[in-house]
Every structure is written in structure tokens, then in C-alpha cells.
Amino acid sequence: MTSPTTAEWHLCCSNTSPDALRFIIMCVISLAVLSFCLYELAAKPESNDRAIYWSMLSTIVSIWVPSPSIGDERASFAPLDETKTSH
């Protein structure tokens, strides 16, 4: 029996992982929303209802940009090992 993380979906003519398909769909939808918001902001510079487009832009950006944290292993840098450096 395969685990959910290693399962493959059999689509019309390809096999793909569920995570890859979700990521592609998320990218396409995010790009569509970003494009729409940027177009509306550029096309109607004098409009009074620009707040909704700015809020959609900030929502999409906040979804994609990870929040900073001090204890996060991905963001931390390893200290230099002075024994391996040549003088």
C-alpha cells in the first residue's frame, strides 16, 4: 500500500504526484489574480475602489512569502568552522 505522500495520480496521459499538481494549480491561480489586480490598478488610477485590489495583492504575497522567524532552521546560517579555514 502506498502512503499519501508517495501516491501518484493517473491523469489522462500522465502520472503525477498530488503535491506537484496542487503546486501548479496554486501558481496558476496566484498569477491570474496578481495579473488581474495589477491590470486593474494600472488601468484605473483615479478609481476610488482600489483598496480591494491592494488587499488581494497583499493576500497573495503573504501566502507565498514565508514569515521570518529566529528559530527557523531554513533561515539560519551555520557558523564558520575555524579549524577548516586556511590562514
Number of C-alpha atoms within 10 A of each C-alpha: 4 7 7 10 9 10 14 16 13 11 8 6 6 8 11 13 14 15 15 11 12 11 11 11 12 13 13 12 13 18 13 12 16 20 13 15 19 14 12 14 18 10 10 11 10 9 10 8 11 14 11 12 18 14 12 15 18 12 13 15 13 11 10 11 8 8 8 8 10 8 8 9 9 8 10 10 7 7 6 8 7 8 7 7 7 5 5
